[in-house]
Amino acid sequence: MSQWLKSNDVLGTTNRGNTAESGLCTLCRADCMGKCETWLSCMKGRETLYPRDFGIVTAGSGNTTHVGVSYNSLRIQGYNYGACGAGEKAATGDALFTDVSLAASFGAQHKTTCRYPLMTGALGSTFVAAKYWDAFATGCAICGVPIVVGENVVGIDREAVLENGRITKAPELERRIDNYLRYYDGHGAIIVQLNVEDTRNGVAEYVAGKYGDKVIIELKWGQGAKDIGGEIEVKSPEYAQFLKQRGYLVDPDPTRPEVQEGYRTGAVKGFARHSRLGYTDLSGYEQVRENFMTQVAYLRSLGFGRISLKTGAYGMEALAMSIRLASECELDLLTIDGAGGGTGMSPWDMMETWGVPSILLHAKAAEYAALLAASGRKVVDMSFAGGFAKPSQIFKALALGAPYTKMICMGRAMMIPGFLGSNIEGVLKPENRARVSGNWDTLPKTVAEHGKTAEEIFAGYHDVQAKIGRDAMKDLPYGAIAMWTLLDKLGAGVQQLMAGARRFSLDQIRREDIASGNRETERETGIPFITDVQDEFAGAILKA
């Protein structure tokens, strides 16, 4: 049973299903009518930072989550003086929380700049990613944050052409890249991921030839949800056979007569497509290192100036490998994904029980990065992923990994605005319903109570209009407006927390800005218990 509350009376939010640590439902539906905090934030934006019904209420914290080891068991420190990075306003006392800069960057030789320290998780061959890509990509582009094209996009595309096992045509991959670049203004990035199948199919060569250095290429070592490669489910036996011909494992085997008979009778209703595992021919660190460095050198020879690595919730050896090799090869970003999240079809029991939970993985990543730095080596810029959806979680993760963590990777939370915006667009523009994958015929009460037009519903509508122009708004997916509205709320929330900690730029955030809410969290993360922090200074003041 979940220890996280399903409803929040102060914000007027509630979860449809069981609640995960992130605050999202464990099963997030594209057709959901509301209304978890993230869902509501896609419409109301900054308003959801504050208690509802101001003027007739008082509000008090009901936080009872300081049990066990999790990000919710960390507390954020506030200070009563100081202004690190505030510039001239620090001297005059005129600093405001809106003076906090959220400008972020990462990279070794070539810096990628972003308007927020946020990026998406890998959105690959899962059909949800394909259906809502226009909203995801356009939203991320106008917000100035990176989006990741995940694994197997080419391999499952029936329109893609492979000759002698190598790509010569990849319309779905091109659609995804082009949709982002259409609104790209120099902030953010489009990142294309390579798994085993993508490497064999020549995705890197194809992307390099068509897009050059407009794209960051990403190597992949598993992910937070599982370590056995990507999965999707298909219903059509013909499509299943096509995927098998492409070289995938399809389970059950659609070419077996008994499976075909089972499908005809209704006993078999779908087919799971799996990728190859990868690295099964390697036996230890030295072989992994040699293979990895060869891969990186080859990608650089293709012309990629920016290369990243995504790793999952493996054990400590693999974590150390990823940090050491990514640093040694001067990669631009290392994304470390904690166990639990999934945007596709990860085996559920595996998601529940496999791998190192996010906070433990990230705490060790910070420890290992510090060890590497202490030996005189430069440490790769890192991104933490694994169950983030709120401003407080973003701040805590940045602080836990400081000064090495530059970005926070959000998977499911950054998909919700695409779902909600597309559903609203499908109602208000019924001619677009099929194209945007809208699921509603009418606006549910949870939306209609906020308005009946896009201008009324989305708090960020006019800010987006000011950025791209009134004429461009008619073609902009509503999911992109919802993305802007959500990220504006998240950004404002992070600004407030940073201002309270007297940190006015991201590079000023320190591990000292968080404290452990219980002794077990202190032991596992190395973050001191809250009443021990500054206790020696308190004693000195009182004894002086």
C-alpha positions as CSV (number, residue, x, y, z in Angstrom):
1,M,0.0,0.0,0.0
2,S,1.3,3.5,-0.9
3,Q,2.5,5.7,2.0
4,W,1.8,8.8,-0.1
5,L,-1.5,10.6,0.3
6,K,-4.0,10.4,-2.6
7,S,-5.5,13.8,-2.1
8,N,-4.4,17.3,-1.0
9,D,-7.2,19.4,0.3
10,V,-5.0,22.5,0.4
11,L,-4.4,22.5,-3.3
12,G,-7.7,20.8,-4.2
13,T,-6.0,17.9,-6.0
14,T,-6.6,14.2,-5.9
15,N,-5.1,11.1,-7.5
16,R,-7.2,8.7,-9.5
17,G,-5.0,5.7,-8.6
18,N,-2.4,4.8,-6.0
19,T,0.2,7.6,-5.5
20,A,3.9,7.3,-6.2
21,E,6.6,9.2,-4.4
22,S,6.6,11.7,-7.3
23,G,3.0,12.6,-6.5
24,L,1.8,11.0,-9.8
25,C,-0.5,8.0,-10.0
26,T,1.4,4.7,-10.4
27,L,-0.5,4.3,-13.6
28,C,-0.9,7.6,-15.5
29,R,-3.5,7.5,-18.2
30,A,-3.5,9.7,-21.3
31,D,-7.3,10.0,-21.1
32,C,-7.3,11.0,-17.4
33,M,-9.9,13.7,-16.4
34,G,-7.9,14.8,-13.4
35,K,-6.8,15.9,-11.1
36,C,-3.4,15.3,-9.6
37,E,-1.2,18.3,-8.8
38,T,0.8,17.9,-12.1
39,W,-2.4,17.6,-14.2
40,L,-3.9,20.7,-12.6
41,S,-0.6,22.6,-12.9
42,C,-0.7,22.2,-16.7
43,M,-3.7,24.6,-16.8
44,K,-3.4,26.8,-13.7
45,G,0.4,27.1,-13.6
46,R,1.8,29.1,-10.7
47,E,-1.6,29.3,-8.9
48,T,-1.0,25.7,-7.8
49,L,2.0,26.8,-5.7
50,Y,-0.4,28.2,-3.2
51,P,-3.3,27.1,-1.0
52,R,-6.7,27.5,-2.7
53,D,-9.5,29.8,-1.6
54,F,-7.3,32.5,-0.2
55,G,-9.1,34.9,2.2
56,I,-11.4,32.3,3.8
57,V,-8.8,29.6,4.8
58,T,-5.8,28.9,6.9
59,A,-3.5,26.1,5.9
60,G,-1.1,23.8,7.8
61,S,1.3,21.2,6.7
62,G,0.1,17.6,6.8
63,N,3.5,16.2,5.8
64,T,4.0,12.7,7.4
65,T,6.4,11.3,4.9
66,H,9.6,11.5,6.9
67,V,9.6,7.7,7.3
68,G,12.2,5.5,5.5
69,V,14.7,6.7,2.9
70,S,13.3,8.7,0.0
71,Y,13.6,12.2,-1.5
72,N,10.6,13.2,0.6
73,S,12.7,12.4,3.7
74,L,15.0,15.3,2.8
75,R,14.3,18.8,4.0
76,I,15.3,22.0,2.3
77,Q,17.2,24.5,4.3
78,G,16.3,28.2,4.6
79,Y,18.6,30.9,5.7
80,N,17.9,34.2,7.3
81,Y,20.7,36.1,5.6
82,G,22.9,36.0,2.6
83,A,22.4,36.2,-1.2
84,C,24.8,34.0,-3.2
85,G,24.8,35.1,-6.8
86,A,22.3,37.9,-6.4
87,G,24.6,40.6,-7.8
88,E,24.0,44.3,-6.9
89,K,20.6,43.6,-5.4
90,A,22.2,41.8,-2.6
91,A,23.8,45.0,-1.4
92,T,20.7,47.1,-1.6
93,G,18.4,44.5,0.0
94,D,16.0,44.7,-3.0
95,A,16.4,41.0,-4.1
96,L,13.2,39.2,-5.0
97,F,12.6,35.5,-5.7
98,T,12.0,36.3,-9.3
99,D,15.6,37.5,-9.5
100,V,16.7,33.9,-9.2
101,S,18.2,32.7,-12.5
102,L,17.2,29.2,-13.7
103,A,19.5,29.4,-16.8
104,A,21.2,26.0,-17.0
105,S,24.0,24.5,-19.2
106,F,25.8,21.3,-19.6
107,G,28.6,20.0,-21.8
108,A,32.3,19.4,-22.1
109,Q,33.7,21.3,-25.0
110,H,30.4,22.6,-26.4
111,K,27.9,24.0,-23.9
112,T,24.2,23.4,-24.4
113,T,22.2,26.1,-22.8
114,C,18.7,25.7,-21.4
115,R,16.1,28.0,-19.9
116,Y,15.3,25.5,-17.1
117,P,17.5,22.7,-15.6
118,L,15.0,20.2,-16.9
119,M,14.8,17.6,-19.7
120,T,12.5,14.8,-20.7
121,G,13.1,11.1,-20.2
122,A,13.6,9.0,-23.3
123,L,10.5,8.9,-25.5
124,G,11.1,6.1,-27.8
125,S,9.1,3.3,-29.5
126,T,6.2,3.4,-27.0
127,F,3.1,4.4,-29.0
128,V,2.3,7.0,-26.4
129,A,5.4,8.9,-27.4
130,A,4.5,8.7,-31.1
131,K,0.9,9.8,-30.6
132,Y,1.7,12.9,-28.5
133,W,5.1,13.8,-29.9
134,D,4.0,17.0,-31.5
135,A,2.9,18.3,-28.1
136,F,6.0,17.1,-26.3
137,A,8.5,18.3,-28.8
138,T,6.9,21.7,-29.5
139,G,6.4,22.3,-25.8
140,C,10.0,21.5,-25.0
141,A,11.3,23.7,-27.9
142,I,9.4,26.8,-26.9
143,C,10.3,26.3,-23.2
144,G,14.0,25.8,-24.2
145,V,14.6,22.4,-22.6
146,P,16.0,19.2,-24.1
147,I,13.9,16.3,-25.3
148,V,15.1,12.8,-25.9
149,V,14.1,10.6,-28.8
150,G,14.3,7.2,-27.2
151,E,15.3,3.8,-28.5
152,N,13.9,1.7,-31.4
153,V,12.0,4.5,-33.1
154,V,13.4,3.4,-36.5
155,G,13.2,-0.3,-35.9
156,I,9.4,-0.3,-35.4
157,D,8.6,2.2,-38.1
158,R,6.9,0.3,-41.0
159,E,7.8,3.2,-43.4
160,A,11.5,3.1,-42.5
161,V,13.6,1.4,-45.2
162,L,16.6,-0.7,-44.3
163,E,18.9,-2.0,-46.9
164,N,21.4,-4.7,-45.9
165,G,20.4,-4.0,-42.3
166,R,21.2,-0.2,-42.5
167,I,18.8,2.7,-42.6
168,T,18.2,4.5,-45.9
169,K,14.9,6.1,-44.9
170,A,13.5,6.9,-41.5
171,P,10.3,9.1,-41.7
172,E,9.2,8.8,-38.0
173,L,12.7,9.7,-36.7
174,E,12.8,12.6,-39.0
175,R,9.3,13.8,-38.0
176,R,10.4,13.8,-34.4
177,I,13.6,15.7,-34.9
178,D,12.1,18.2,-37.4
179,N,9.1,19.0,-35.1
180,Y,11.5,20.1,-32.3
181,L,13.9,22.0,-34.6
182,R,10.9,23.9,-36.1
183,Y,10.6,25.9,-32.8
184,Y,14.1,25.5,-31.5
185,D,15.6,29.0,-30.7
186,G,19.1,28.0,-29.4
187,H,18.1,26.8,-26.0
188,G,17.6,23.1,-25.2
189,A,18.5,20.3,-27.5
190,I,17.2,17.3,-29.4
191,I,18.9,14.1,-28.2
192,V,18.7,10.9,-30.1
193,Q,19.3,7.7,-28.2
194,L,21.1,4.5,-29.5
195,N,20.4,1.1,-28.1
196,V,21.7,-2.2,-29.5
197,E,19.2,-2.3,-32.3
198,D,19.7,1.3,-33.3
199,T,23.5,0.8,-33.4
200,R,23.1,-2.2,-35.7
201,N,20.6,-0.4,-37.9
202,G,22.9,2.6,-38.4
203,V,20.9,5.3,-36.7
204,A,24.0,7.3,-35.7
205,E,25.2,7.3,-39.3
206,Y,21.8,8.3,-40.6
207,V,21.4,11.1,-38.1
208,A,24.9,12.4,-38.6
209,G,24.5,12.5,-42.4
210,K,21.1,14.3,-42.3
211,Y,21.4,16.6,-39.2
212,G,25.0,16.8,-38.3
213,D,25.8,18.5,-35.0
214,K,22.2,19.8,-34.6
215,V,21.6,16.6,-32.6
216,I,23.2,15.2,-29.4
217,I,23.7,11.5,-29.8
218,E,23.2,9.3,-26.7
219,L,24.6,5.9,-25.8
220,K,22.4,3.8,-23.6
221,W,23.1,1.4,-20.7
222,G,19.6,0.3,-19.7
223,Q,17.2,2.6,-17.8
224,G,15.4,3.0,-14.5
225,A,12.5,0.8,-15.3
226,K,14.4,-2.3,-16.3
227,D,17.8,-3.6,-17.6
228,I,16.7,-6.0,-20.3
229,G,16.1,-3.6,-23.2
230,G,12.9,-1.9,-24.5
231,E,9.5,-3.5,-24.8
232,I,6.3,-2.6,-26.5
233,E,3.0,-4.5,-27.1
234,V,1.4,-4.8,-30.5
235,K,-2.1,-6.2,-31.2
236,S,-1.7,-7.1,-34.9
237,P,-0.1,-10.4,-35.8
238,E,1.0,-9.0,-39.1
239,Y,2.8,-6.1,-37.3
240,A,4.2,-8.7,-34.9
241,Q,5.6,-10.7,-37.8
242,F,7.0,-7.5,-39.3
243,L,8.9,-6.8,-36.1
244,K,10.2,-10.3,-35.9
245,Q,11.5,-9.9,-39.5
246,R,13.3,-6.7,-38.3
247,G,15.3,-8.9,-35.9
248,Y,13.4,-8.3,-32.6
249,L,12.3,-11.0,-30.1
250,V,8.5,-11.1,-30.3
251,D,6.8,-13.0,-27.5
252,P,4.8,-15.2,-28.1
253,D,6.3,-16.0,-31.5
254,P,3.7,-14.9,-34.1
255,T,5.1,-17.3,-36.7
256,R,4.2,-20.4,-34.7
257,P,1.0,-22.1,-35.9
258,E,-0.3,-22.6,-32.4
259,V,0.2,-18.9,-31.5
260,Q,-1.7,-18.0,-34.7
261,E,-4.5,-20.3,-33.7
262,G,-4.6,-18.8,-30.3
263,Y,-4.9,-15.3,-31.8
264,R,-7.8,-16.4,-34.0
265,T,-9.7,-17.9,-31.0
266,G,-9.0,-14.9,-28.8
267,A,-6.7,-16.7,-26.3
268,V,-3.7,-14.6,-27.5
269,K,-4.5,-10.9,-27.6
270,G,-1.2,-9.2,-28.1
271,F,2.5,-9.6,-28.7
272,A,5.5,-8.2,-26.7
273,R,8.4,-6.9,-28.7
274,H,11.8,-7.0,-26.9
275,S,15.2,-5.7,-27.8
276,R,18.5,-7.5,-27.5
277,L,20.2,-7.2,-24.1
278,G,23.5,-5.8,-25.2
279,Y,27.0,-6.2,-23.6
280,T,26.4,-9.9,-23.1
281,D,29.7,-10.7,-24.9
282,L,31.7,-8.7,-22.4
283,S,33.0,-10.0,-19.1
284,G,34.4,-7.2,-17.0
285,Y,35.4,-3.5,-16.7
286,E,38.4,-3.6,-19.0
287,Q,36.3,-5.0,-21.9
288,V,33.5,-2.6,-21.2
289,R,35.9,0.3,-21.2
290,E,37.5,-0.7,-24.4
291,N,34.2,-1.2,-26.1
292,F,32.8,2.1,-24.8
293,M,35.8,4.1,-25.8
294,T,35.7,2.6,-29.3
295,Q,32.1,3.5,-29.6
296,V,32.7,7.1,-28.5
297,A,35.6,7.5,-30.9
298,Y,33.5,6.2,-33.7
299,L,30.7,8.6,-33.0
300,R,33.1,11.5,-32.9
301,S,34.5,10.4,-36.3
302,L,31.0,10.7,-37.7
303,G,31.0,14.4,-36.6
304,F,29.1,14.4,-33.4
305,G,30.4,17.1,-31.2
306,R,28.1,16.3,-28.3
307,I,27.6,12.8,-26.9
308,S,25.8,11.7,-23.8
309,L,25.3,8.5,-21.9
310,K,22.1,7.2,-20.2
311,T,22.5,4.6,-17.5
312,G,20.0,2.9,-15.3
313,A,19.6,1.6,-11.7
314,Y,22.4,-1.0,-11.9
315,G,24.7,-1.6,-8.9
316,M,27.7,0.3,-7.7
317,E,30.2,-1.1,-10.1
318,A,28.2,-0.1,-13.2
319,L,27.5,3.4,-11.6
320,A,31.3,3.9,-11.1
321,M,31.9,2.7,-14.6
322,S,29.5,5.2,-16.1
323,I,30.9,8.1,-14.2
324,R,34.5,7.2,-14.8
325,L,34.1,6.4,-18.5
326,A,31.8,9.4,-19.3
327,S,34.3,11.7,-17.6
328,E,37.3,10.1,-19.3
329,C,35.7,10.4,-22.7
330,E,34.7,14.0,-22.0
331,L,31.0,13.3,-22.7
332,D,28.6,16.2,-22.4
333,L,26.1,14.6,-20.1
334,L,25.5,11.5,-18.0
335,T,21.9,10.7,-17.1
336,I,21.5,8.4,-14.1
337,D,18.0,7.0,-13.9
338,G,16.8,5.5,-10.6
339,A,14.5,2.5,-10.5
340,G,10.8,2.7,-10.8
341,G,9.7,4.9,-13.7
342,G,8.5,3.7,-17.0
343,T,6.9,5.4,-20.1
344,G,6.2,2.2,-22.0
345,M,5.7,-1.5,-21.1
346,S,8.3,-2.4,-18.6
347,P,7.5,-5.7,-16.8
348,W,5.6,-4.5,-13.7
349,D,7.2,-6.9,-11.2
350,M,10.6,-5.9,-12.4
351,M,9.7,-2.2,-12.0
352,E,8.6,-2.9,-8.4
353,T,11.7,-4.9,-7.3
354,W,14.7,-4.4,-9.7
355,G,17.6,-2.0,-9.2
356,V,18.8,0.7,-6.9
357,P,16.1,3.3,-5.8
358,S,16.7,6.8,-7.0
359,I,17.8,8.5,-3.8
360,L,20.3,5.8,-3.0
361,L,21.7,5.7,-6.6
362,H,22.0,9.5,-6.7
363,A,23.6,9.7,-3.3
364,K,26.3,7.2,-4.4
365,A,26.7,9.0,-7.7
366,A,27.5,12.2,-5.8
367,E,29.9,10.3,-3.6
368,Y,31.7,8.7,-6.6
369,A,31.9,12.0,-8.5
370,A,33.6,13.6,-5.5
371,L,36.1,10.8,-5.3
372,L,36.9,11.2,-9.0
373,A,37.3,15.0,-8.6
374,A,39.5,14.5,-5.5
375,S,41.9,12.5,-7.7
376,G,42.3,15.5,-10.0
377,R,40.0,14.4,-12.8
378,K,37.3,16.5,-14.4
379,V,33.8,15.0,-13.7
380,V,31.2,14.7,-16.4
381,D,28.0,16.9,-16.0
382,M,25.2,14.8,-14.7
383,S,21.4,14.6,-14.9
384,F,19.4,12.8,-12.2
385,A,16.2,10.9,-13.2
386,G,13.7,8.7,-11.4
387,G,10.4,10.0,-9.9
388,F,10.5,13.8,-10.1
389,A,7.4,16.0,-10.5
390,K,7.6,18.8,-8.0
391,P,9.7,21.9,-7.5
392,S,10.9,20.6,-4.1
393,Q,12.1,17.3,-5.7
394,I,14.0,19.2,-8.4
395,F,15.8,21.4,-5.8
396,K,16.6,18.4,-3.6
397,A,18.1,16.4,-6.5
398,L,20.2,19.4,-7.7
399,A,21.5,19.8,-4.1
400,L,22.1,16.2,-3.5
401,G,24.3,16.0,-6.6
402,A,25.9,19.4,-6.3
403,P,28.1,20.7,-7.9
404,Y,28.1,17.9,-10.6
405,T,24.3,17.7,-11.3
406,K,23.3,20.2,-13.9
407,M,19.9,18.9,-15.1
408,I,16.9,17.0,-13.7
409,C,15.4,14.4,-16.1
410,M,11.6,14.1,-15.8
411,G,9.8,11.3,-17.6
412,R,6.1,10.8,-16.8
413,A,5.5,14.3,-15.4
414,M,6.5,16.0,-18.6
415,M,4.2,13.8,-20.6
416,I,1.1,14.8,-18.7
417,P,0.8,18.3,-20.3
418,G,0.9,16.6,-23.7
419,F,-2.0,14.3,-22.7
420,L,-4.1,17.0,-21.2
421,G,-3.5,19.7,-23.8
422,S,-4.3,17.2,-26.6
423,N,-7.5,16.2,-24.9
424,I,-8.6,19.8,-24.6
425,E,-7.7,20.6,-28.2
426,G,-9.6,17.6,-29.4
427,V,-12.8,19.0,-27.8
428,L,-12.3,22.7,-28.7
429,K,-11.0,21.9,-32.2
430,P,-12.8,18.6,-33.1
431,E,-11.3,18.7,-36.6
432,N,-7.9,18.0,-34.9
433,R,-9.1,15.3,-32.5
434,A,-7.8,12.3,-34.4
435,R,-4.5,14.0,-35.4
436,V,-3.7,15.1,-31.8
437,S,-5.0,11.8,-30.3
438,G,-7.7,13.6,-28.2
439,N,-9.7,11.2,-25.9
440,W,-12.6,13.4,-24.9
441,D,-15.9,14.4,-26.6
442,T,-16.7,17.2,-24.1
443,L,-14.7,19.1,-21.5
444,P,-15.0,17.3,-18.1
445,K,-16.1,19.4,-15.1
446,T,-12.5,19.5,-13.8
447,V,-11.5,21.5,-16.9
448,A,-14.7,23.4,-17.7
449,E,-14.7,25.0,-14.3
450,H,-11.5,26.8,-15.4
451,G,-12.9,28.1,-18.7
452,K,-14.3,27.1,-22.1
453,T,-11.6,28.5,-24.4
454,A,-7.8,27.9,-24.5
455,E,-7.2,31.5,-23.5
456,E,-9.3,30.9,-20.4
457,I,-8.1,27.5,-19.5
458,F,-4.3,27.8,-19.8
459,A,-2.7,30.3,-17.4
460,G,0.4,30.4,-19.7
461,Y,-1.5,31.1,-23.0
462,H,-0.7,34.8,-23.3
463,D,2.9,34.3,-22.3
464,V,3.3,31.8,-25.1
465,Q,1.5,34.1,-27.5
466,A,4.0,36.9,-26.6
467,K,6.9,34.6,-27.4
468,I,5.8,33.1,-30.7
469,G,3.3,35.7,-32.0
470,R,-0.5,35.7,-32.3
471,D,-0.5,34.2,-35.8
472,A,1.6,31.2,-34.8
473,M,-0.8,30.3,-32.0
474,K,-3.4,28.9,-34.3
475,D,-1.0,26.1,-35.3
476,L,0.6,25.5,-31.9
477,P,-0.5,22.2,-30.2
478,Y,-2.4,22.9,-27.0
479,G,-0.2,20.3,-25.4
480,A,2.7,22.7,-25.9
481,I,0.8,25.5,-24.1
482,A,0.2,23.1,-21.2
483,M,3.9,22.2,-21.2
484,W,4.8,25.9,-20.9
485,T,2.3,26.4,-18.1
486,L,3.6,23.4,-16.2
487,L,7.2,24.4,-16.5
488,D,6.5,28.0,-15.6
489,K,4.9,26.7,-12.3
490,L,7.9,24.3,-11.7
491,G,10.3,27.1,-12.4
492,A,8.6,29.5,-10.1
493,G,8.6,26.9,-7.4
494,V,12.3,26.2,-7.7
495,Q,13.0,30.0,-7.7
496,Q,11.1,30.3,-4.4
497,L,13.0,27.5,-2.8
498,M,16.4,28.8,-4.1
499,A,15.6,32.3,-2.9
500,G,14.8,30.9,0.6
501,A,18.1,29.1,0.5
502,R,19.7,32.4,-0.7
503,R,20.9,30.9,-3.9
504,F,20.3,33.1,-6.9
505,S,21.8,31.0,-9.6
506,L,21.9,27.2,-10.1
507,D,25.7,27.0,-9.7
508,Q,25.3,28.3,-6.2
509,I,23.2,25.3,-4.9
510,R,25.1,23.2,-2.4
511,R,24.6,19.9,-0.6
512,E,24.4,22.0,2.6
513,D,21.1,23.3,1.3
514,I,19.3,20.1,2.2
515,A,19.1,18.1,5.5
516,S,17.9,14.6,6.4
517,G,14.6,14.2,8.1
518,N,15.5,11.0,9.8
519,R,18.7,9.2,10.9
520,E,18.3,6.4,8.3
521,T,18.3,8.9,5.5
522,E,21.4,10.6,7.0
523,R,23.2,7.3,7.1
524,E,22.4,6.3,3.5
525,T,22.8,9.7,1.8
526,G,25.6,11.3,3.8
527,I,23.3,14.4,4.3
528,P,23.4,15.4,8.0
529,F,20.4,15.1,10.2
530,I,18.5,18.4,10.3
531,T,19.2,19.4,13.9
532,D,22.8,18.6,13.6
533,V,23.3,21.0,10.7
534,Q,24.9,24.2,12.0
535,D,24.6,23.0,15.5
536,E,28.2,23.9,16.2
537,F,27.6,27.5,15.0
538,A,24.5,27.7,17.3
539,G,26.6,26.6,20.2
540,A,29.3,29.2,19.5
541,I,26.7,32.0,19.3
542,L,25.2,31.0,22.6
543,K,28.5,30.6,24.4
544,A,30.1,33.8,23.1
